[in-house]
Amino acid sequence: MKNSLAGRILAMVLLGISLIAVIVSTVVLSMSRKVFTETYGQSQEKVFFQVENELNDFHTSLRKMTDAIDSSWAFRLFLDSKEKSDNTQVFQNIYQMEQDLNAANATDIDRLSILVVGMNGVNYLSRTETVVLSNDQILTSAPVVCALKEPDSIHYTYSHGAYTMTSRYSDVIIASKALYLPESQKTYGVVLVTLAMDDIRRFYDYFTSEHTSWYLVDADGTLMCADKSRNIGKKLEEDWYKNIAKKPDGRYQITGSGKTYTVLSQNLSYLGCHMYGVIDNEMAIQDLYNMPLLILICAVTAGFIMLLCLFYLQKTLHPLSNLVSKMAISRRKEFREYIPVEGTCEVQQLASTYNEMLDDIQNYIGELLDTQRAQRKAEIKALQMQINPHYIYNTLASIKWLVYQNDTEKTTRTIDAFISLLRNTISNTDEMVSVEQELVNIENYILINHTRYGDQIRVEYEIQPDCYNCRLPKLVLQPFVENAFFHGFPSGEQGTICVRMRRVMLDETNEVLEVQVADDGVGMETGEPKNIVKNRKEHFSGIGVQNVQERLVLIYGKREEPDFYIHIDSVPGHGTTVRIRIPNI
């Protein structure tokens, strides 16, 4: 269908729809990209600032909690006392610390792990779990060192692993604040709040999506927390970060790694770090416009239009397609496939002209067939008239000699063979004979030759059983058997002539009848097969190879292979083989 008119029209329609869809989509995307980027960036910036406010609120709650701990007499007594208390006093003290901590804890940090470490070697943990480090190890850790350097501030430090069993091997952020006595400026403990990554996620989770990411980076450029990155705890090496790290807070359009990003930057001074929101504009636009849906709509529209086109094309081009199909098989149908005159005016005119052409072809073929039949009949009569009188005279003389010898049986057989040979050759005007009948003629001819010249030349037959009912033109084999007798053995030598027949499939549809006449006589030199003697006065018919070739071409048609019908192979001193191939009937 790809080379048909309907196929080409449908292809052009599909191409036009595709081009329109691509052009419209490109223009719409190009026009709306800038507007969308600006609008979407502004909306996400508001959400970004909301994340900042929530982190600020969390920091405020954490500050209130540390101040409450710092002002609690129970914590001061527990962490600053160097005297050993009895169990009752210790229990009362811990109970009071829990009450003070619960009163100070806000709802957004009440589930966090809070560890209060005293300089006197004791510690308090808000959860029922095991502290895996000693007080000395805790007091020398990075979060505690930062808190002791600046006791008035809360410090946020990334760490791979914290102080308890559940957070020992996890990525966490530890908020640390020193506890000290204002009057003496003496530090007596440190508050350590462990924030797991899931604890931080609740602050920014509603901001992130498939095309929006969130990053928290400390002053040294170390990634403290992110929603997608696996490089937490390492230096941030993203292209967009390198382009914006030294710029002031705000919203920027950054190009990196072949993509365009909208980057939101905000310094969190109270946390000692920087917060970034990164929007992948390409992915955001894809989500906004739902490209699969657009493609589906275009495909459905194209399919609907193609169905309409196909419907009208079918109605318009059906008569033309019918004409083409009839023309394609007209030769196999012997130019008798007429078509109805229908469709548009142009198609009707074409159909009428085609039908008139078929009539002209039929008339021409009829005249040509009549001419060919007359020509073949005239040729058969001419062949019948070529029976050499000298052959008849010599054969009758041989029969007379047999009569003088009183060889009645041999005389009778020779006369019967001669009569049968003349009847089938002269009286029978049929153009085609069966293989069985042609072999009878050959046997009669050989019997007469044996009578005249002796039986030093033997004749053998190798005929496949399925060949006897096949038909072939009359007087096709006799000239080659005759040539084998008189040219293969010119001096009366002894030898053998073999006649073989079989059916051969050239391909799936073409079958031929292949006949071979082979002798072991003197053979011929190269090129001599083309110059075989055509007439000998003493021979039966005098029919030459060229005559047989022309008859086969006239009956079966001309072939591209020059030696398709007759092919002769001969080797001097080893004999000659003639192969005859004709379409099997």
Secondary structure as a PSIPRED ss2 file (coil, helix, strand):
# PSIPRED VFORMAT (PSIPRED V4.0)

   1 M C   1.000  0.000  0.000
   2 K C   1.000  0.000  0.000
   3 N C   1.000  0.000  0.000
   4 S C   1.000  0.000  0.000
   5 L H   0.000  1.000  0.000
   6 A H   0.000  1.000  0.000
   7 G H   0.000  1.000  0.000
   8 R H   0.000  1.000  0.000
   9 I H   0.000  1.000  0.000
  10 L H   0.000  1.000  0.000
  11 A H   0.000  1.000  0.000
  12 M H   0.000  1.000  0.000
  13 V H   0.000  1.000  0.000
  14 L H   0.000  1.000  0.000
  15 L H   0.000  1.000  0.000
  16 G H   0.000  1.000  0.000
  17 I H   0.000  1.000  0.000
  18 S H   0.000  1.000  0.000
  19 L H   0.000  1.000  0.000
  20 I H   0.000  1.000  0.000
  21 A H   0.000  1.000  0.000
  22 V H   0.000  1.000  0.000
  23 I H   0.000  1.000  0.000
  24 V H   0.000  1.000  0.000
  25 S H   0.000  1.000  0.000
  26 T H   0.000  1.000  0.000
  27 V H   0.000  1.000  0.000
  28 V H   0.000  1.000  0.000
  29 L H   0.000  1.000  0.000
  30 S H   0.000  1.000  0.000
  31 M H   0.000  1.000  0.000
  32 S H   0.000  1.000  0.000
  33 R H   0.000  1.000  0.000
  34 K H   0.000  1.000  0.000
  35 V H   0.000  1.000  0.000
  36 F H   0.000  1.000  0.000
  37 T H   0.000  1.000  0.000
  38 E H   0.000  1.000  0.000
  39 T H   0.000  1.000  0.000
  40 Y H   0.000  1.000  0.000
  41 G H   0.000  1.000  0.000
  42 Q H   0.000  1.000  0.000
  43 S H   0.000  1.000  0.000
  44 Q H   0.000  1.000  0.000
  45 E H   0.000  1.000  0.000
  46 K H   0.000  1.000  0.000
  47 V H   0.000  1.000  0.000
  48 F H   0.000  1.000  0.000
  49 F H   0.000  1.000  0.000
  50 Q H   0.000  1.000  0.000
  51 V H   0.000  1.000  0.000
  52 E H   0.000  1.000  0.000
  53 N H   0.000  1.000  0.000
  54 E H   0.000  1.000  0.000
  55 L H   0.000  1.000  0.000
  56 N H   0.000  1.000  0.000
  57 D H   0.000  1.000  0.000
  58 F H   0.000  1.000  0.000
  59 H H   0.000  1.000  0.000
  60 T H   0.000  1.000  0.000
  61 S H   0.000  1.000  0.000
  62 L H   0.000  1.000  0.000
  63 R H   0.000  1.000  0.000
  64 K H   0.000  1.000  0.000
  65 M H   0.000  1.000  0.000
  66 T H   0.000  1.000  0.000
  67 D H   0.000  1.000  0.000
  68 A H   0.000  1.000  0.000
  69 I H   0.000  1.000  0.000
  70 D H   0.000  1.000  0.000
  71 S H   0.000  1.000  0.000
  72 S C   1.000  0.000  0.000
  73 W H   0.000  1.000  0.000
  74 A H   0.000  1.000  0.000
  75 F H   0.000  1.000  0.000
  76 R H   0.000  1.000  0.000
  77 L H   0.000  1.000  0.000
  78 F H   0.000  1.000  0.000
  79 L H   0.000  1.000  0.000
  80 D H   0.000  1.000  0.000
  81 S C   1.000  0.000  0.000
  82 K C   1.000  0.000  0.000
  83 E C   1.000  0.000  0.000
  84 K C   1.000  0.000  0.000
  85 S C   1.000  0.000  0.000
  86 D C   1.000  0.000  0.000
  87 N H   0.000  1.000  0.000
  88 T H   0.000  1.000  0.000
  89 Q H   0.000  1.000  0.000
  90 V H   0.000  1.000  0.000
  91 F H   0.000  1.000  0.000
  92 Q H   0.000  1.000  0.000
  93 N H   0.000  1.000  0.000
  94 I H   0.000  1.000  0.000
  95 Y H   0.000  1.000  0.000
  96 Q H   0.000  1.000  0.000
  97 M H   0.000  1.000  0.000
  98 E H   0.000  1.000  0.000
  99 Q H   0.000  1.000  0.000
 100 D H   0.000  1.000  0.000
 101 L H   0.000  1.000  0.000
 102 N H   0.000  1.000  0.000
 103 A H   0.000  1.000  0.000
 104 A H   0.000  1.000  0.000
 105 N C   1.000  0.000  0.000
 106 A C   1.000  0.000  0.000
 107 T C   1.000  0.000  0.000
 108 D C   1.000  0.000  0.000
 109 I C   1.000  0.000  0.000
 110 D C   1.000  0.000  0.000
 111 R C   1.000  0.000  0.000
 112 L C   1.000  0.000  0.000
 113 S E   0.000  0.000  1.000
 114 I E   0.000  0.000  1.000
 115 L E   0.000  0.000  1.000
 116 V E   0.000  0.000  1.000
 117 V E   0.000  0.000  1.000
 118 G E   0.000  0.000  1.000
 119 M C   1.000  0.000  0.000
 120 N C   1.000  0.000  0.000
 121 G C   1.000  0.000  0.000
 122 V C   1.000  0.000  0.000
 123 N E   0.000  0.000  1.000
 124 Y E   0.000  0.000  1.000
 125 L E   0.000  0.000  1.000
 126 S C   1.000  0.000  0.000
 127 R C   1.000  0.000  0.000
 128 T C   1.000  0.000  0.000
 129 E C   1.000  0.000  0.000
 130 T C   1.000  0.000  0.000
 131 V E   0.000  0.000  1.000
 132 V C   1.000  0.000  0.000
 133 L C   1.000  0.000  0.000
 134 S C   1.000  0.000  0.000
 135 N H   0.000  1.000  0.000
 136 D H   0.000  1.000  0.000
 137 Q H   0.000  1.000  0.000
 138 I H   0.000  1.000  0.000
 139 L H   0.000  1.000  0.000
 140 T C   1.000  0.000  0.000
 141 S C   1.000  0.000  0.000
 142 A H   0.000  1.000  0.000
 143 P H   0.000  1.000  0.000
 144 V H   0.000  1.000  0.000
 145 V H   0.000  1.000  0.000
 146 C H   0.000  1.000  0.000
 147 A H   0.000  1.000  0.000
 148 L H   0.000  1.000  0.000
 149 K H   0.000  1.000  0.000
 150 E C   1.000  0.000  0.000
 151 P C   1.000  0.000  0.000
 152 D C   1.000  0.000  0.000
 153 S C   1.000  0.000  0.000
 154 I C   1.000  0.000  0.000
 155 H E   0.000  0.000  1.000
 156 Y E   0.000  0.000  1.000
 157 T E   0.000  0.000  1.000
 158 Y E   0.000  0.000  1.000
 159 S E   0.000  0.000  1.000
 160 H E   0.000  0.000  1.000
 161 G C   1.000  0.000  0.000
 162 A C   1.000  0.000  0.000
 163 Y C   1.000  0.000  0.000
 164 T E   0.000  0.000  1.000
 165 M C   1.000  0.000  0.000
 166 T C   1.000  0.000  0.000
 167 S C   1.000  0.000  0.000
 168 R C   1.000  0.000  0.000
 169 Y C   1.000  0.000  0.000
 170 S C   1.000  0.000  0.000
 171 D E   0.000  0.000  1.000
 172 V E   0.000  0.000  1.000
 173 I E   0.000  0.000  1.000
 174 I E   0.000  0.000  1.000
 175 A E   0.000  0.000  1.000
 176 S E   0.000  0.000  1.000
 177 K E   0.000  0.000  1.000
 178 A E   0.000  0.000  1.000
 179 L E   0.000  0.000  1.000
 180 Y E   0.000  0.000  1.000
 181 L E   0.000  0.000  1.000
 182 P C   1.000  0.000  0.000
 183 E C   1.000  0.000  0.000
 184 S C   1.000  0.000  0.000
 185 Q C   1.000  0.000  0.000
 186 K E   0.000  0.000  1.000
 187 T E   0.000  0.000  1.000
 188 Y E   0.000  0.000  1.000
 189 G E   0.000  0.000  1.000
 190 V E   0.000  0.000  1.000
 191 V E   0.000  0.000  1.000
 192 L E   0.000  0.000  1.000
 193 V E   0.000  0.000  1.000
 194 T E   0.000  0.000  1.000
 195 L E   0.000  0.000  1.000
 196 A E   0.000  0.000  1.000
 197 M H   0.000  1.000  0.000
 198 D H   0.000  1.000  0.000
 199 D H   0.000  1.000  0.000
 200 I H   0.000  1.000  0.000
 201 R H   0.000  1.000  0.000
 202 R H   0.000  1.000  0.000
 203 F H   0.000  1.000  0.000
 204 Y H   0.000  1.000  0.000
 205 D C   1.000  0.000  0.000
 206 Y C   1.000  0.000  0.000
 207 F C   1.000  0.000  0.000
 208 T C   1.000  0.000  0.000
 209 S C   1.000  0.000  0.000
 210 E C   1.000  0.000  0.000
 211 H C   1.000  0.000  0.000
 212 T E   0.000  0.000  1.000
 213 S E   0.000  0.000  1.000
 214 W E   0.000  0.000  1.000
 215 Y E   0.000  0.000  1.000
 216 L E   0.000  0.000  1.000
 217 V E   0.000  0.000  1.000
 218 D E   0.000  0.000  1.000
 219 A C   1.000  0.000  0.000
 220 D C   1.000  0.000  0.000
 221 G C   1.000  0.000  0.000
 222 T E   0.000  0.000  1.000
 223 L E   0.000  0.000  1.000
 224 M E   0.000  0.000  1.000
 225 C E   0.000  0.000  1.000
 226 A E   0.000  0.000  1.000
 227 D C   1.000  0.000  0.000
 228 K C   1.000  0.000  0.000
 229 S C   1.000  0.000  0.000
 230 R C   1.000  0.000  0.000
 231 N C   1.000  0.000  0.000
 232 I C   1.000  0.000  0.000
 233 G C   1.000  0.000  0.000
 234 K C   1.000  0.000  0.000
 235 K E   0.000  0.000  1.000
 236 L C   1.000  0.000  0.000
 237 E C   1.000  0.000  0.000
 238 E C   1.000  0.000  0.000
 239 D H   0.000  1.000  0.000
 240 W H   0.000  1.000  0.000
 241 Y H   0.000  1.000  0.000
 242 K H   0.000  1.000  0.000
 243 N H   0.000  1.000  0.000
 244 I H   0.000  1.000  0.000
 245 A C   1.000  0.000  0.000
 246 K C   1.000  0.000  0.000
 247 K C   1.000  0.000  0.000
 248 P C   1.000  0.000  0.000
 249 D C   1.000  0.000  0.000
 250 G E   0.000  0.000  1.000
 251 R E   0.000  0.000  1.000
 252 Y E   0.000  0.000  1.000
 253 Q E   0.000  0.000  1.000
 254 I E   0.000  0.000  1.000
 255 T E   0.000  0.000  1.000
 256 G E   0.000  0.000  1.000
 257 S C   1.000  0.000  0.000
 258 G C   1.000  0.000  0.000
 259 K E   0.000  0.000  1.000
 260 T E   0.000  0.000  1.000
 261 Y E   0.000  0.000  1.000
 262 T E   0.000  0.000  1.000
 263 V E   0.000  0.000  1.000
 264 L E   0.000  0.000  1.000
 265 S E   0.000  0.000  1.000
 266 Q E   0.000  0.000  1.000
 267 N E   0.000  0.000  1.000
 268 L E   0.000  0.000  1.000
 269 S C   1.000  0.000  0.000
 270 Y C   1.000  0.000  0.000
 271 L C   1.000  0.000  0.000
 272 G C   1.000  0.000  0.000
 273 C E   0.000  0.000  1.000
 274 H E   0.000  0.000  1.000
 275 M E   0.000  0.000  1.000
 276 Y E   0.000  0.000  1.000
 277 G E   0.000  0.000  1.000
 278 V E   0.000  0.000  1.000
 279 I E   0.000  0.000  1.000
 280 D E   0.000  0.000  1.000
 281 N H   0.000  1.000  0.000
 282 E H   0.000  1.000  0.000
 283 M H   0.000  1.000  0.000
 284 A H   0.000  1.000  0.000
 285 I H   0.000  1.000  0.000
 286 Q H   0.000  1.000  0.000
 287 D H   0.000  1.000  0.000
 288 L H   0.000  1.000  0.000
 289 Y H   0.000  1.000  0.000
 290 N C   1.000  0.000  0.000
 291 M H   0.000  1.000  0.000
 292 P H   0.000  1.000  0.000
 293 L H   0.000  1.000  0.000
 294 L H   0.000  1.000  0.000
 295 I H   0.000  1.000  0.000
 296 L H   0.000  1.000  0.000
 297 I H   0.000  1.000  0.000
 298 C H   0.000  1.000  0.000
 299 A H   0.000  1.000  0.000
 300 V H   0.000  1.000  0.000
 301 T H   0.000  1.000  0.000
 302 A H   0.000  1.000  0.000
 303 G H   0.000  1.000  0.000
 304 F H   0.000  1.000  0.000
 305 I H   0.000  1.000  0.000
 306 M H   0.000  1.000  0.000
 307 L H   0.000  1.000  0.000
 308 L H   0.000  1.000  0.000
 309 C H   0.000  1.000  0.000
 310 L H   0.000  1.000  0.000
 311 F H   0.000  1.000  0.000
 312 Y H   0.000  1.000  0.000
 313 L H   0.000  1.000  0.000
 314 Q H   0.000  1.000  0.000
 315 K H   0.000  1.000  0.000
 316 T H   0.000  1.000  0.000
 317 L H   0.000  1.000  0.000
 318 H H   0.000  1.000  0.000
 319 P H   0.000  1.000  0.000
 320 L H   0.000  1.000  0.000
 321 S H   0.000  1.000  0.000
 322 N H   0.000  1.000  0.000
 323 L H   0.000  1.000  0.000
 324 V H   0.000  1.000  0.000
 325 S H   0.000  1.000  0.000
 326 K H   0.000  1.000  0.000
 327 M H   0.000  1.000  0.000
 328 A H   0.000  1.000  0.000
 329 I H   0.000  1.000  0.000
 330 S C   1.000  0.000  0.000
 331 R C   1.000  0.000  0.000
 332 R C   1.000  0.000  0.000
 333 K C   1.000  0.000  0.000
 334 E C   1.000  0.000  0.000
 335 F C   1.000  0.000  0.000
 336 R C   1.000  0.000  0.000
 337 E C   1.000  0.000  0.000
 338 Y C   1.000  0.000  0.000
 339 I C   1.000  0.000  0.000
 340 P C   1.000  0.000  0.000
 341 V C   1.000  0.000  0.000
 342 E C   1.000  0.000  0.000
 343 G C   1.000  0.000  0.000
 344 T C   1.000  0.000  0.000
 345 C H   0.000  1.000  0.000
 346 E H   0.000  1.000  0.000
 347 V H   0.000  1.000  0.000
 348 Q H   0.000  1.000  0.000
 349 Q H   0.000  1.000  0.000
 350 L H   0.000  1.000  0.000
 351 A H   0.000  1.000  0.000
 352 S H   0.000  1.000  0.000
 353 T H   0.000  1.000  0.000
 354 Y H   0.000  1.000  0.000
 355 N H   0.000  1.000  0.000
 356 E H   0.000  1.000  0.000
 357 M H   0.000  1.000  0.000
 358 L H   0.000  1.000  0.000
 359 D H   0.000  1.000  0.000
 360 D H   0.000  1.000  0.000
 361 I H   0.000  1.000  0.000
 362 Q H   0.000  1.000  0.000
 363 N H   0.000  1.000  0.000
 364 Y H   0.000  1.000  0.000
 365 I H   0.000  1.000  0.000
 366 G H   0.000  1.000  0.000
 367 E H   0.000  1.000  0.000
 368 L H   0.000  1.000  0.000
 369 L H   0.000  1.000  0.000
 370 D H   0.000  1.000  0.000
 371 T H   0.000  1.000  0.000
 372 Q H   0.000  1.000  0.000
 373 R H   0.000  1.000  0.000
 374 A H   0.000  1.000  0.000
 375 Q H   0.000  1.000  0.000
 376 R H   0.000  1.000  0.000
 377 K H   0.000  1.000  0.000
 378 A H   0.000  1.000  0.000
 379 E H   0.000  1.000  0.000
 380 I H   0.000  1.000  0.000
 381 K H   0.000  1.000  0.000
 382 A H   0.000  1.000  0.000
 383 L H   0.000  1.000  0.000
 384 Q H   0.000  1.000  0.000
 385 M H   0.000  1.000  0.000
 386 Q C   1.000  0.000  0.000
 387 I C   1.000  0.000  0.000
 388 N C   1.000  0.000  0.000
 389 P H   0.000  1.000  0.000
 390 H H   0.000  1.000  0.000
 391 Y H   0.000  1.000  0.000
 392 I H   0.000  1.000  0.000
 393 Y H   0.000  1.000  0.000
 394 N H   0.000  1.000  0.000
 395 T H   0.000  1.000  0.000
 396 L H   0.000  1.000  0.000
 397 A H   0.000  1.000  0.000
 398 S H   0.000  1.000  0.000
 399 I H   0.000  1.000  0.000
 400 K H   0.000  1.000  0.000
 401 W H   0.000  1.000  0.000
 402 L H   0.000  1.000  0.000
 403 V H   0.000  1.000  0.000
 404 Y H   0.000  1.000  0.000
 405 Q C   1.000  0.000  0.000
 406 N C   1.000  0.000  0.000
 407 D C   1.000  0.000  0.000
 408 T H   0.000  1.000  0.000
 409 E H   0.000  1.000  0.000
 410 K H   0.000  1.000  0.000
 411 T H   0.000  1.000  0.000
 412 T H   0.000  1.000  0.000
 413 R H   0.000  1.000  0.000
 414 T H   0.000  1.000  0.000
 415 I H   0.000  1.000  0.000
 416 D H   0.000  1.000  0.000
 417 A H   0.000  1.000  0.000
 418 F H   0.000  1.000  0.000
 419 I H   0.000  1.000  0.000
 420 S H   0.000  1.000  0.000
 421 L H   0.000  1.000  0.000
 422 L H   0.000  1.000  0.000
 423 R H   0.000  1.000  0.000
 424 N H   0.000  1.000  0.000
 425 T H   0.000  1.000  0.000
 426 I H   0.000  1.000  0.000
 427 S H   0.000  1.000  0.000
 428 N C   1.000  0.000  0.000
 429 T C   1.000  0.000  0.000
 430 D C   1.000  0.000  0.000
 431 E C   1.000  0.000  0.000
 432 M E   0.000  0.000  1.000
 433 V E   0.000  0.000  1.000
 434 S E   0.000  0.000  1.000
 435 V H   0.000  1.000  0.000
 436 E H   0.000  1.000  0.000
 437 Q H   0.000  1.000  0.000
 438 E H   0.000  1.000  0.000
 439 L H   0.000  1.000  0.000
 440 V H   0.000  1.000  0.000
 441 N H   0.000  1.000  0.000
 442 I H   0.000  1.000  0.000
 443 E H   0.000  1.000  0.000
 444 N H   0.000  1.000  0.000
 445 Y H   0.000  1.000  0.000
 446 I H   0.000  1.000  0.000
 447 L H   0.000  1.000  0.000
 448 I H   0.000  1.000  0.000
 449 N H   0.000  1.000  0.000
 450 H H   0.000  1.000  0.000
 451 T H   0.000  1.000  0.000
 452 R H   0.000  1.000  0.000
 453 Y H   0.000  1.000  0.000
 454 G C   1.000  0.000  0.000
 455 D C   1.000  0.000  0.000
 456 Q C   1.000  0.000  0.000
 457 I E   0.000  0.000  1.000
 458 R E   0.000  0.000  1.000
 459 V E   0.000  0.000  1.000
 460 E E   0.000  0.000  1.000
 461 Y E   0.000  0.000  1.000
 462 E E   0.000  0.000  1.000
 463 I E   0.000  0.000  1.000
 464 Q C   1.000  0.000  0.000
 465 P H   0.000  1.000  0.000
 466 D H   0.000  1.000  0.000
 467 C H   0.000  1.000  0.000
 468 Y C   1.000  0.000  0.000
 469 N C   1.000  0.000  0.000
 470 C C   1.000  0.000  0.000
 471 R E   0.000  0.000  1.000
 472 L E   0.000  0.000  1.000
 473 P E   0.000  0.000  1.000
 474 K C   1.000  0.000  0.000
 475 L C   1.000  0.000  0.000
 476 V C   1.000  0.000  0.000
 477 L C   1.000  0.000  0.000
 478 Q H   0.000  1.000  0.000
 479 P H   0.000  1.000  0.000
 480 F H   0.000  1.000  0.000
 481 V H   0.000  1.000  0.000
 482 E H   0.000  1.000  0.000
 483 N H   0.000  1.000  0.000
 484 A H   0.000  1.000  0.000
 485 F H   0.000  1.000  0.000
 486 F H   0.000  1.000  0.000
 487 H H   0.000  1.000  0.000
 488 G C   1.000  0.000  0.000
 489 F C   1.000  0.000  0.000
 490 P C   1.000  0.000  0.000
 491 S C   1.000  0.000  0.000
 492 G C   1.000  0.000  0.000
 493 E C   1.000  0.000  0.000
 494 Q C   1.000  0.000  0.000
 495 G E   0.000  0.000  1.000
 496 T E   0.000  0.000  1.000
 497 I E   0.000  0.000  1.000
 498 C E   0.000  0.000  1.000
 499 V E   0.000  0.000  1.000
 500 R E   0.000  0.000  1.000
 501 M E   0.000  0.000  1.000
 502 R E   0.000  0.000  1.000
 503 R E   0.000  0.000  1.000
 504 V E   0.000  0.000  1.000
 505 M E   0.000  0.000  1.000
 506 L C   1.000  0.000  0.000
 507 D C   1.000  0.000  0.000
 508 E C   1.000  0.000  0.000
 509 T C   1.000  0.000  0.000
 510 N C   1.000  0.000  0.000
 511 E E   0.000  0.000  1.000
 512 V E   0.000  0.000  1.000
 513 L E   0.000  0.000  1.000
 514 E E   0.000  0.000  1.000
 515 V E   0.000  0.000  1.000
 516 Q E   0.000  0.000  1.000
 517 V E   0.000  0.000  1.000
 518 A E   0.000  0.000  1.000
 519 D E   0.000  0.000  1.000
 520 D C   1.000  0.000  0.000
 521 G C   1.000  0.000  0.000
 522 V C   1.000  0.000  0.000
 523 G C   1.000  0.000  0.000
 524 M C   1.000  0.000  0.000
 525 E C   1.000  0.000  0.000
 526 T C   1.000  0.000  0.000
 527 G C   1.000  0.000  0.000
 528 E H   0.000  1.000  0.000
 529 P H   0.000  1.000  0.000
 530 K H   0.000  1.000  0.000
 531 N H   0.000  1.000  0.000
 532 I C   1.000  0.000  0.000
 533 V C   1.000  0.000  0.000
 534 K C   1.000  0.000  0.000
 535 N C   1.000  0.000  0.000
 536 R C   1.000  0.000  0.000
 537 K C   1.000  0.000  0.000
 538 E C   1.000  0.000  0.000
 539 H C   1.000  0.000  0.000
 540 F C   1.000  0.000  0.000
 541 S C   1.000  0.000  0.000
 542 G C   1.000  0.000  0.000
 543 I C   1.000  0.000  0.000
 544 G C   1.000  0.000  0.000
 545 V H   0.000  1.000  0.000
 546 Q H   0.000  1.000  0.000
 547 N H   0.000  1.000  0.000
 548 V H   0.000  1.000  0.000
 549 Q H   0.000  1.000  0.000
 550 E H   0.000  1.000  0.000
 551 R H   0.000  1.000  0.000
 552 L H   0.000  1.000  0.000
 553 V H   0.000  1.000  0.000
 554 L H   0.000  1.000  0.000
 555 I H   0.000  1.000  0.000
 556 Y H   0.000  1.000  0.000
 557 G C   1.000  0.000  0.000
 558 K C   1.000  0.000  0.000
 559 R C   1.000  0.000  0.000
 560 E C   1.000  0.000  0.000
 561 E C   1.000  0.000  0.000
 562 P C   1.000  0.000  0.000
 563 D C   1.000  0.000  0.000
 564 F C   1.000  0.000  0.000
 565 Y C   1.000  0.000  0.000
 566 I E   0.000  0.000  1.000
 567 H E   0.000  0.000  1.000
 568 I E   0.000  0.000  1.000
 569 D E   0.000  0.000  1.000
 570 S E   0.000  0.000  1.000
 571 V E   0.000  0.000  1.000
 572 P C   1.000  0.000  0.000
 573 G C   1.000  0.000  0.000
 574 H C   1.000  0.000  0.000
 575 G E   0.000  0.000  1.000
 576 T E   0.000  0.000  1.000
 577 T E   0.000  0.000  1.000
 578 V E   0.000  0.000  1.000
 579 R E   0.000  0.000  1.000
 580 I E   0.000  0.000  1.000
 581 R E   0.000  0.000  1.000
 582 I E   0.000  0.000  1.000
 583 P E   0.000  0.000  1.000
 584 N C   1.000  0.000  0.000
 585 I C   1.000  0.000  0.000
